Amino acid sequence: MTDAVLSIVAGTYNRCDQVQRLVESVQRETKVPYILYVTDAGSTDGTIEYLKSVESERVRPVFVGKLLGQARAYNDIFMKIDTPYVCWVSDDNEIVDNGLDKGVRILEANKKIGMVGLKVKDKEGPFVKAPYIGGVSGIGILNVNQGMLPTKVMRAVGGFSEEFRDYGIDPDLTAKVLFLGFDVVYTRDVTIHHYRNWAEDKESEDYKKLQAKHERFHDLYKKNYAQYDAPSRTWRVKKRAWEWARTRLSKRFDLSMNSSTPIFRNIPRDYYNTMMAKHIGLLDPLLTVGKDYHLRQRYRGRKPSIQLIGEPGNNS
C-alpha cells in the first residue's frame, strides 16, 4: 500500500550524470507523495549501480536490459501504476520551483483539464535564450514536451503511440488528449530545466538520424490527424492579427520570441502561442490571470472513437 498520488516515469540509457541530477531534483523539489520509476535499457556506465544505490519506496528502478524505444518503455510502466496522476520526464531534465506539485494542484482543481504541460526551458543548445520551448504543430496544436495527466486519461488514450517509437510521441499524445475532449494547459511558470544533447554538426550521423526521425514523425502525424485539419476562419484571423501586431507595434514593444519582458502581464511568446494555436481562445491572457496555468487549449469538434474510463468533468 502506498500513499503516493503521483507516478513519475523516466527512461535512461548510459547517462548516469544526467539521471542522477533528475533523481536529486525530484527528491528536492517534490512535496506531494510520489513514486519515481526509472526504466533502464541496459546501461554500462554506472547508471545501474547508481539506481540500485538510491532504490527505495519512492525511487523504483526498472531494469529492462534492452532498448525498447521510449514509447514502449514508458507504456510498460503507465499501464501498471495505480496513482491518480502520472507524468513523464526525460533523464536530461531537472525539476525546478516545485514544478510537479504545481501540476498536481492544477489537475486536482479542474477535472476538465486532461493534460498539464510542464513548462520547459532549455539550458543548452540553440534555444537557451527562449523563455520556454514548445512549438505549434501544422494543425495548430501547441505541443507539450513534458506533461502530467490523470492516470485514467493516460490509459484511455493508450499511452504513447508505439507507431512513433521514440520521436514525436509527445505531440501525438497531446493531440490524442485534446481530441478526446479534455483541455490541455501549460504551467505559467517554468517547471523543468532541460539539458538536451544536441547534434549540431549537420554532417554527423547523429544529426542525419535525427532529421530522418523528424521527417518520419511529420508524415505519421499528418496521416493520423489529417481529419482534424479543417479550415478555421477564427484561426486565420488570429494569425493575421499577430502579423499586424508585429508590424505595427514592434517599435513600441519588444515582440521577439526570446523576450522575457511582460506586456500587460504576458510575455511575447505567450501572445504568439495564443494567436498561432488553433484551439487557444483569444481571451486566454485575460481569463487565466491569477491562475497557475495558461495557454488553455479546448477542442470543440467531434470526438474520436476512443473508449474513456470516466468522462471529462464539468468544472471550469
TORMARZA-505036 format. One record per residue: residue in one letter; x, y, z of N, C-alpha, C in turn; residue number from 1. Coordinates in steps of 0.05 Angstrom, whole numbers. Layout:
// residues N
{rec A {X Y Z} {X Y Z} {X Y Z} NUM}
...
***
This chain:
// residues 316
{rec M {17 -24 0} {0 0 0} {18 25 0} 1}
{rec T {11 44 -17} {27 68 -19} {10 93 -15} 2}
{rec D {22 114 -5} {7 140 -2} {11 157 -27} 3}
{rec A {25 148 -47} {32 165 -70} {8 173 -86} 4}
{rec V {8 198 -95} {-13 208 -112} {-3 213 -141} 5}
{rec L {24 212 -144} {36 218 -170} {57 197 -176} 6}
{rec S {55 186 -200} {76 169 -211} {92 185 -232} 7}
{rec I {118 185 -229} {136 199 -247} {152 178 -262} 8}
{rec V {151 179 -289} {164 159 -305} {186 171 -322} 9}
{rec A {210 159 -321} {233 169 -337} {247 144 -348} 10}
{rec G {259 148 -371} {275 127 -384} {304 137 -386} 11}
{rec T {323 118 -385} {351 126 -388} {367 104 -401} 12}
{rec Y {390 112 -412} {409 93 -423} {436 107 -425} 13}
{rec N {454 98 -408} {482 108 -408} {484 138 -405} 14}
{rec R {469 150 -386} {471 178 -380} {470 181 -349} 15}
{rec C {489 170 -336} {489 168 -307} {488 195 -294} 16}
{rec D {505 214 -303} {505 240 -290} {479 255 -293} 17}
{rec Q {466 252 -316} {441 266 -321} {418 253 -304} 18}
{rec V {417 227 -303} {395 215 -288} {398 220 -258} 19}
{rec Q {423 222 -249} {427 229 -221} {417 257 -215} 20}
{rec R {422 276 -233} {411 303 -229} {381 303 -229} 21}
{rec L {369 287 -246} {339 285 -247} {329 274 -220} 22}
{rec V {340 252 -211} {330 239 -186} {333 259 -163} 23}
{rec E {356 271 -161} {360 290 -139} {341 314 -140} 24}
{rec S {335 323 -164} {316 346 -166} {288 338 -159} 25}
{rec V {280 313 -166} {253 304 -158} {252 302 -128} 26}
{rec Q {272 291 -115} {272 289 -86} {272 316 -73} 27}
{rec R {286 335 -84} {288 361 -72} {263 378 -76} 28}
{rec E {251 376 -99} {230 396 -107} {202 385 -104} 29}
{rec T {198 360 -99} {171 348 -99} {162 342 -71} 30}
{rec K {140 355 -63} {130 351 -36} {106 332 -35} 31}
{rec V {90 331 -57} {68 312 -58} {79 283 -57} 32}
{rec P {66 265 -45} {75 237 -44} {77 226 -73} 33}
{rec Y {100 214 -80} {105 205 -107} {119 179 -108} 34}
{rec I {120 167 -131} {138 144 -138} {151 151 -164} 35}
{rec L {178 151 -164} {193 156 -188} {203 129 -199} 36}
{rec Y {193 123 -223} {202 99 -237} {223 107 -258} 37}
{rec V {246 94 -257} {267 99 -277} {272 73 -292} 38}
{rec T {264 72 -317} {268 47 -333} {295 49 -348} 39}
{rec D {312 29 -343} {339 30 -355} {341 8 -377} 40}
{rec A {353 17 -400} {354 -1 -423} {379 -18 -425} 41}
{rec G {394 -20 -403} {418 -37 -403} {443 -20 -403} 42}
{rec S {444 1 -386} {467 19 -385} {492 4 -376} 43}
{rec T {515 15 -385} {541 3 -377} {560 24 -366} 44}
{rec D {549 48 -359} {565 70 -350} {563 76 -320} 45}
{rec G {552 57 -305} {548 62 -276} {520 69 -268} 46}
{rec T {503 73 -288} {475 81 -283} {461 60 -266} 47}
{rec I {464 34 -272} {450 13 -258} {459 13 -229} 48}
{rec E {485 15 -224} {496 15 -197} {485 39 -181} 49}
{rec Y {483 63 -195} {473 86 -181} {443 82 -174} 50}
{rec L {427 72 -193} {399 68 -188} {394 48 -165} 51}
{rec K {411 28 -164} {408 8 -142} {415 22 -115} 52}
{rec S {433 41 -115} {441 54 -90} {420 73 -79} 53}
{rec V {401 82 -97} {380 101 -88} {353 87 -87} 54}
{rec E {352 62 -93} {326 48 -94} {312 49 -67} 55}
{rec S {286 55 -67} {270 58 -43} {241 56 -50} 56}
{rec E {223 62 -30} {195 63 -36} {188 86 -55} 57}
{rec R {204 107 -55} {199 130 -72} {213 127 -99} 58}
{rec V {236 115 -100} {252 112 -125} {253 83 -132} 59}
{rec R {241 76 -155} {239 48 -162} {250 43 -190} 60}
{rec P {275 33 -191} {286 27 -217} {273 3 -230} 61}
{rec V {272 3 -257} {262 -19 -272} {283 -26 -292} 62}
{rec F {296 -49 -288} {319 -57 -305} {310 -74 -328} 63}
{rec V {304 -61 -350} {294 -75 -374} {317 -90 -388} 64}
{rec G {340 -77 -390} {363 -90 -401} {366 -89 -431} 65}
{rec K {347 -76 -445} {349 -74 -474} {334 -50 -484} 66}
{rec L {340 -40 -508} {327 -17 -519} {301 -24 -531} 67}
{rec L {279 -14 -519} {252 -20 -529} {241 3 -545} 68}
{rec G {254 27 -544} {242 51 -554} {227 65 -532} 69}
{rec Q {227 92 -532} {215 106 -510} {186 100 -506} 70}
{rec A {170 99 -527} {142 94 -525} {136 68 -510} 71}
{rec R {148 47 -518} {143 20 -506} {153 20 -477} 72}
{rec A {177 31 -472} {188 31 -445} {170 46 -425} 73}
{rec Y {160 69 -434} {143 85 -417} {116 72 -413} 74}
{rec N {105 61 -435} {78 49 -434} {78 25 -415} 75}
{rec D {99 10 -414} {100 -13 -396} {96 -5 -367} 76}
{rec I {105 20 -360} {102 30 -333} {74 42 -330} 77}
{rec F {65 58 -350} {39 71 -349} {17 52 -343} 78}
{rec M {18 29 -355} {-5 11 -352} {-5 -5 -326} 79}
{rec K {15 -1 -309} {17 -16 -284} {12 1 -260} 80}
{rec I {14 27 -262} {13 44 -239} {-16 47 -229} 81}
{rec D {-19 55 -204} {-46 58 -192} {-49 85 -178} 82}
{rec T {-31 104 -183} {-34 131 -171} {-54 147 -187} 83}
{rec P {-67 167 -175} {-87 183 -191} {-75 198 -214} 84}
{rec Y {-49 206 -212} {-36 223 -232} {-10 210 -241} 85}
{rec V {-2 217 -266} {23 206 -277} {35 228 -294} 86}
{rec C {62 229 -294} {76 248 -312} {100 234 -324} 87}
{rec W {108 243 -347} {133 233 -359} {153 255 -360} 88}
{rec V {178 248 -355} {201 266 -356} {223 252 -371} 89}
{rec S {244 266 -377} {268 254 -390} {291 254 -371} 90}
{rec D {311 237 -377} {334 235 -359} {351 260 -360} 91}
{rec D {347 277 -380} {362 302 -382} {347 326 -371} 92}
{rec N {327 321 -355} {311 341 -342} {319 346 -313} 93}
{rec E {314 370 -304} {317 377 -276} {292 392 -267} 94}
{rec I {278 381 -247} {254 394 -237} {262 418 -220} 95}
{rec V {247 441 -225} {253 466 -211} {227 478 -200} 96}
{rec D {230 494 -179} {208 510 -169} {184 494 -162} 97}
{rec N {188 471 -149} {165 453 -141} {146 448 -164} 98}
{rec G {157 444 -188} {141 443 -212} {121 421 -213} 99}
{rec L {128 397 -203} {109 375 -204} {86 379 -184} 100}
{rec D {91 392 -162} {70 398 -143} {49 417 -156} 101}
{rec K {59 435 -173} {41 454 -186} {23 439 -206} 102}
{rec G {35 419 -220} {19 404 -239} {-3 388 -225} 103}
{rec V {3 376 -202} {-18 361 -187} {-40 380 -178} 104}
{rec R {-31 403 -168} {-51 423 -158} {-70 432 -180} 105}
{rec I {-60 435 -205} {-77 444 -227} {-97 422 -234} 106}
{rec L {-88 397 -235} {-106 375 -242} {-127 370 -220} 107}
{rec E {-119 372 -196} {-138 368 -174} {-160 389 -173} 108}
{rec A {-154 413 -182} {-173 435 -181} {-192 436 -205} 109}
{rec N {-185 422 -227} {-202 424 -251} {-202 398 -266} 110}
{rec K {-224 384 -264} {-226 357 -276} {-230 358 -306} 111}
{rec K {-235 381 -317} {-237 383 -346} {-209 384 -360} 112}
{rec I {-189 390 -344} {-161 390 -355} {-151 362 -355} 113}
{rec G {-143 353 -379} {-133 326 -383} {-103 324 -385} 114}
{rec M {-90 346 -389} {-61 346 -391} {-50 373 -383} 115}
{rec V {-30 373 -366} {-15 397 -358} {12 396 -371} 116}
{rec G {18 415 -389} {45 417 -400} {63 429 -379} 117}
{rec L {84 414 -371} {103 424 -352} {123 442 -367} 118}
{rec K {121 467 -363} {136 486 -380} {166 481 -377} 119}
{rec V {180 479 -400} {208 471 -402} {225 494 -413} 120}
{rec K {248 498 -401} {268 517 -411} {293 503 -417} 121}
{rec D {303 505 -442} {329 494 -449} {352 508 -435} 122}
{rec K {370 493 -425} {394 504 -412} {419 500 -429} 123}
{rec E {416 485 -451} {438 480 -470} {426 481 -498} 124}
{rec G {443 486 -518} {435 485 -546} {425 512 -557} 125}
{rec P {414 512 -581} {407 537 -595} {384 552 -584} 126}
{rec F {368 541 -565} {344 554 -555} {347 564 -527} 127}
{rec V {371 567 -517} {375 575 -489} {364 603 -483} 128}
{rec K {362 620 -504} {352 647 -499} {322 648 -498} 129}
{rec A {309 627 -507} {279 627 -506} {270 624 -478} 130}
{rec P {249 638 -470} {238 636 -442} {227 609 -436} 131}
{rec Y {217 595 -456} {208 567 -454} {205 556 -482} 132}
{rec I {204 529 -484} {202 517 -510} {174 505 -514} 133}
{rec G {168 497 -538} {142 486 -545} {133 498 -571} 134}
{rec G {129 482 -591} {121 492 -617} {92 485 -624} 135}
{rec V {81 500 -643} {54 495 -653} {56 477 -677} 136}
{rec S {40 456 -677} {41 436 -699} {28 447 -724} 137}
{rec G {31 433 -746} {19 441 -771} {-11 443 -771} 138}
{rec I {-24 429 -752} {-53 431 -750} {-62 449 -727} 139}
{rec G {-43 464 -716} {-50 485 -697} {-50 477 -668} 140}
{rec I {-37 455 -661} {-37 447 -632} {-10 456 -620} 141}
{rec L {-12 469 -597} {12 476 -581} {21 450 -567} 142}
{rec N {43 439 -576} {52 413 -566} {63 415 -537} 143}
{rec V {59 394 -523} {70 391 -496} {95 373 -497} 144}
{rec N {117 383 -487} {143 368 -487} {145 348 -464} 145}
{rec Q {138 357 -440} {136 340 -417} {110 346 -403} 146}
{rec G {96 326 -394} {69 332 -385} {60 314 -362} 147}
{rec M {37 321 -351} {24 307 -329} {-5 303 -335} 148}
{rec L {-16 279 -329} {-44 273 -335} {-56 257 -312} 149}
{rec P {-83 258 -310} {-96 238 -293} {-90 210 -306} 150}
{rec T {-85 191 -289} {-77 164 -299} {-99 152 -317} 151}
{rec K {-124 158 -310} {-146 146 -326} {-146 158 -354} 152}
{rec V {-137 183 -358} {-136 195 -384} {-112 182 -400} 153}
{rec M {-90 179 -386} {-67 166 -399} {-74 138 -410} 154}
{rec R {-89 123 -394} {-97 96 -402} {-118 97 -424} 155}
{rec A {-136 116 -422} {-158 118 -442} {-147 123 -470} 156}
{rec V {-125 138 -473} {-113 143 -499} {-92 123 -506} 157}
{rec G {-87 104 -488} {-68 82 -494} {-39 90 -490} 158}
{rec G {-34 111 -475} {-6 120 -471} {7 131 -496} 159}
{rec F {33 128 -498} {47 137 -522} {41 118 -546} 160}
{rec S {40 129 -569} {37 113 -593} {63 100 -600} 161}
{rec E {63 73 -600} {88 58 -606} {94 59 -636} 162}
{rec E {75 69 -652} {80 73 -680} {102 94 -685} 163}
{rec F {102 114 -666} {123 134 -668} {149 126 -655} 164}
{rec R {148 106 -638} {171 94 -624} {184 113 -604} 165}
{rec D {200 132 -613} {213 149 -593} {216 178 -603} 166}
{rec Y {206 185 -626} {207 213 -635} {179 221 -644} 167}
{rec G {170 243 -632} {143 252 -638} {121 241 -620} 168}
{rec I {129 226 -599} {109 214 -582} {95 236 -565} 169}
{rec D {109 258 -559} {96 279 -542} {75 294 -558} 170}
{rec P {80 304 -582} {59 317 -597} {35 299 -603} 171}
{rec D {41 274 -608} {19 255 -613} {1 251 -589} 172}
{rec L {13 249 -565} {-2 246 -541} {-19 271 -535} 173}
{rec T {-7 295 -540} {-21 320 -537} {-46 320 -554} 174}
{rec A {-43 312 -579} {-66 312 -597} {-88 292 -588} 175}
{rec K {-80 269 -579} {-99 249 -571} {-116 258 -547} 176}
{rec V {-102 270 -527} {-117 280 -504} {-136 303 -512} 177}
{rec L {-126 321 -528} {-143 344 -536} {-167 335 -552} 178}
{rec F {-163 318 -572} {-185 309 -589} {-205 290 -574} 179}
{rec L {-197 280 -551} {-215 264 -535} {-235 281 -520} 180}
{rec G {-229 307 -519} {-248 326 -506} {-238 338 -481} 181}
{rec F {-213 333 -473} {-202 345 -449} {-186 370 -457} 182}
{rec D {-184 389 -438} {-168 413 -442} {-139 406 -437} 183}
{rec V {-122 421 -451} {-93 418 -447} {-82 446 -440} 184}
{rec V {-67 448 -418} {-57 474 -409} {-27 473 -405} 185}
{rec Y {-15 496 -402} {13 499 -395} {15 511 -367} 186}
{rec T {34 501 -351} {40 515 -326} {49 544 -333} 187}
{rec R {42 562 -316} {50 590 -321} {80 593 -317} 188}
{rec D {91 580 -297} {120 582 -291} {136 559 -304} 189}
{rec V {161 564 -308} {179 542 -317} {182 522 -294} 190}
{rec T {178 497 -301} {179 475 -281} {202 456 -286} 191}
{rec I {214 457 -310} {235 438 -317} {258 453 -332} 192}
{rec H {282 448 -324} {306 456 -339} {315 432 -355} 193}
{rec H {322 437 -380} {327 416 -400} {356 418 -409} 194}
{rec Y {372 397 -404} {400 396 -412} {402 377 -436} 195}
{rec R {392 386 -458} {390 369 -482} {417 365 -496} 196}
{rec N {421 340 -505} {446 334 -520} {440 341 -550} 197}
{rec W {453 361 -560} {448 370 -588} {469 359 -607} 198}
{rec A {459 350 -630} {477 343 -652} {478 367 -671} 199}
{rec E {498 384 -667} {499 409 -682} {513 407 -709} 200}
{rec D {530 386 -713} {544 383 -738} {524 370 -758} 201}
{rec K {516 385 -779} {496 376 -798} {507 353 -815} 202}
{rec E {533 348 -814} {544 326 -830} {547 300 -813} 203}
{rec S {542 303 -787} {546 280 -769} {523 259 -773} 204}
{rec E {529 234 -766} {509 213 -768} {486 218 -749} 205}
{rec D {492 228 -725} {471 233 -705} {451 254 -716} 206}
{rec Y {462 275 -729} {444 296 -740} {427 284 -762} 207}
{rec K {439 268 -780} {424 256 -802} {402 237 -792} 208}
{rec K {408 222 -771} {388 204 -759} {365 220 -747} 209}
{rec L {372 242 -734} {351 259 -722} {333 271 -744} 210}
{rec Q {344 279 -766} {329 290 -788} {310 269 -800} 211}
{rec A {320 244 -802} {304 223 -813} {280 217 -794} 212}
{rec K {285 218 -768} {263 214 -748} {243 237 -750} 213}
{rec H {253 261 -754} {236 284 -756} {217 282 -780} 214}
{rec E {228 274 -803} {212 271 -827} {191 249 -824} 215}
{rec R {199 227 -812} {181 204 -807} {158 213 -789} 216}
{rec F {165 228 -767} {144 237 -749} {124 254 -763} 217}
{rec H {133 273 -780} {114 292 -793} {96 276 -812} 218}
{rec D {106 256 -826} {89 240 -844} {68 225 -828} 219}
{rec L {76 213 -806} {57 198 -789} {36 216 -777} 220}
{rec Y {45 238 -766} {27 257 -753} {7 268 -773} 221}
{rec K {16 275 -796} {-2 285 -817} {-23 264 -825} 222}
{rec K {-14 239 -827} {-32 218 -835} {-53 213 -813} 223}
{rec N {-45 213 -788} {-62 206 -765} {-83 228 -759} 224}
{rec Y {-75 254 -764} {-92 276 -756} {-102 294 -778} 225}
{rec A {-100 284 -803} {-110 300 -825} {-139 307 -823} 226}
{rec Q {-155 289 -810} {-184 293 -808} {-190 317 -789} 227}
{rec Y {-171 325 -773} {-176 348 -755} {-164 374 -765} 228}
{rec D {-154 373 -789} {-142 397 -801} {-161 413 -818} 229}
{rec A {-185 417 -807} {-206 432 -822} {-199 462 -822} 230}
{rec P {-207 476 -844} {-202 505 -844} {-217 519 -821} 231}
{rec S {-205 540 -811} {-216 555 -789} {-213 585 -794} 232}
{rec R {-236 598 -797} {-235 627 -802} {-223 642 -778} 233}
{rec T {-231 633 -754} {-221 646 -730} {-191 643 -728} 234}
{rec W {-181 620 -734} {-152 615 -733} {-137 633 -753} 235}
{rec R {-148 635 -777} {-136 652 -797} {-135 681 -788} 236}
{rec V {-157 691 -776} {-158 718 -766} {-138 723 -744} 237}
{rec K {-136 703 -726} {-116 706 -704} {-88 709 -715} 238}
{rec K {-81 692 -734} {-53 693 -745} {-48 720 -759} 239}
{rec R {-68 729 -773} {-65 755 -787} {-63 778 -767} 240}
{rec A {-77 776 -745} {-76 796 -724} {-48 797 -712} 241}
{rec W {-36 773 -708} {-9 773 -697} {11 786 -716} 242}
{rec E {8 780 -742} {26 793 -761} {22 823 -761} 243}
{rec W {-3 832 -759} {-8 861 -758} {5 873 -733} 244}
{rec A {3 859 -710} {14 870 -685} {45 872 -687} 245}
{rec R {57 852 -699} {86 852 -702} {95 875 -720} 246}
{rec T {79 881 -740} {86 902 -759} {82 930 -746} 247}
{rec R {59 933 -732} {51 960 -723} {62 966 -695} 248}
{rec L {67 946 -678} {73 951 -650} {102 945 -643} 249}
{rec S {118 935 -662} {145 926 -655} {163 949 -647} 250}
{rec K {156 974 -656} {173 997 -649} {167 1005 -620} 251}
{rec R {144 999 -610} {137 1006 -583} {142 984 -563} 252}
{rec F {139 959 -571} {143 936 -553} {163 916 -565} 253}
{rec D {177 903 -548} {195 882 -557} {179 856 -560} 254}
{rec L {173 849 -585} {156 826 -591} {172 801 -600} 255}
{rec S {198 801 -595} {214 778 -602} {208 754 -585} 256}
{rec M {210 730 -597} {203 706 -582} {221 700 -558} 257}
{rec N {245 713 -557} {263 709 -535} {260 730 -513} 258}
{rec S {242 748 -517} {238 769 -497} {225 758 -472} 259}
{rec S {235 766 -448} {222 759 -423} {209 783 -410} 260}
{rec T {206 805 -425} {194 829 -414} {164 827 -417} 261}
{rec P {149 827 -395} {120 825 -397} {107 849 -411} 262}
{rec I {86 844 -426} {69 865 -437} {41 859 -427} 263}
{rec F {31 875 -409} {5 870 -397} {4 842 -385} 264}
{rec R {24 835 -369} {26 811 -353} {34 786 -368} 265}
{rec N {36 787 -395} {45 764 -410} {68 771 -428} 266}
{rec I {86 752 -432} {109 757 -449} {102 751 -478} 267}
{rec P {118 761 -498} {111 758 -526} {106 730 -535} 268}
{rec R {121 711 -524} {117 683 -533} {89 673 -525} 269}
{rec D {79 682 -502} {52 675 -494} {32 685 -514} 270}
{rec Y {35 710 -523} {16 721 -543} {19 707 -569} 271}
{rec Y {43 701 -577} {48 686 -602} {33 659 -601} 272}
{rec N {37 644 -580} {24 618 -578} {-6 620 -578} 273}
{rec T {-17 641 -564} {-45 645 -564} {-56 650 -592} 274}
{rec M {-42 665 -607} {-52 673 -634} {-47 651 -655} 275}
{rec M {-25 636 -652} {-18 617 -672} {-30 589 -667} 276}
{rec A {-38 583 -643} {-50 557 -636} {-80 558 -642} 277}
{rec K {-90 539 -656} {-118 539 -666} {-138 537 -643} 278}
{rec H {-131 523 -621} {-151 517 -601} {-148 533 -575} 279}
{rec I {-132 554 -576} {-129 572 -553} {-147 597 -558} 280}
{rec G {-164 603 -539} {-182 626 -543} {-167 653 -542} 281}
{rec L {-178 671 -557} {-166 698 -559} {-164 712 -533} 282}
{rec L {-182 706 -514} {-182 719 -488} {-166 704 -467} 283}
{rec D {-152 684 -475} {-137 668 -455} {-119 684 -437} 284}
{rec P {-104 704 -447} {-87 720 -429} {-103 734 -406} 285}
{rec L {-129 740 -411} {-145 753 -391} {-159 732 -373} 286}
{rec L {-168 710 -385} {-183 690 -369} {-166 674 -350} 287}
{rec T {-140 674 -355} {-122 658 -338} {-106 675 -318} 288}
{rec V {-112 701 -317} {-98 718 -297} {-102 707 -269} 289}
{rec G {-80 705 -254} {-81 695 -227} {-82 665 -224} 290}
{rec K {-82 650 -246} {-82 621 -245} {-54 610 -248} 291}
{rec D {-50 585 -239} {-24 571 -241} {-18 562 -270} 292}
{rec Y {-39 564 -287} {-36 555 -315} {-46 576 -334} 293}
{rec H {-39 572 -359} {-49 589 -381} {-46 574 -407} 294}
{rec L {-51 587 -430} {-50 575 -456} {-68 550 -457} 295}
{rec R {-92 554 -449} {-112 532 -447} {-123 525 -475} 296}
{rec Q {-119 500 -483} {-129 491 -509} {-155 475 -505} 297}
{rec R {-176 482 -521} {-201 467 -520} {-210 459 -548} 298}
{rec Y {-216 434 -551} {-225 424 -577} {-256 422 -575} 299}
{rec R {-269 435 -594} {-299 435 -593} {-312 420 -616} 300}
{rec G {-296 404 -630} {-307 388 -652} {-315 360 -643} 301}
{rec R {-319 343 -662} {-328 316 -657} {-305 299 -645} 302}
{rec K {-311 284 -625} {-291 267 -611} {-285 242 -628} 303}
{rec P {-260 232 -627} {-254 207 -640} {-266 184 -624} 304}
{rec S {-265 160 -636} {-277 137 -622} {-256 124 -604} 305}
{rec I {-251 136 -580} {-233 126 -560} {-249 120 -535} 306}
{rec Q {-246 96 -524} {-260 89 -500} {-247 103 -476} 307}
{rec L {-263 117 -461} {-253 132 -438} {-264 121 -412} 308}
{rec I {-246 117 -393} {-255 108 -366} {-261 133 -350} 309}
{rec G {-286 142 -351} {-294 166 -337} {-294 189 -357} 310}
{rec E {-316 203 -360} {-319 225 -379} {-307 250 -367} 311}
{rec P {-300 270 -385} {-289 295 -376} {-308 308 -356} 312}
{rec G {-297 320 -335} {-314 333 -315} {-326 359 -325} 313}
{rec N {-342 372 -309} {-356 397 -317} {-344 421 -303} 314}
{rec N {-323 417 -287} {-311 440 -273} {-299 459 -294} 315}
{rec S {-300 485 -288} {-288 504 -307} {-263 516 -295} 316}
***
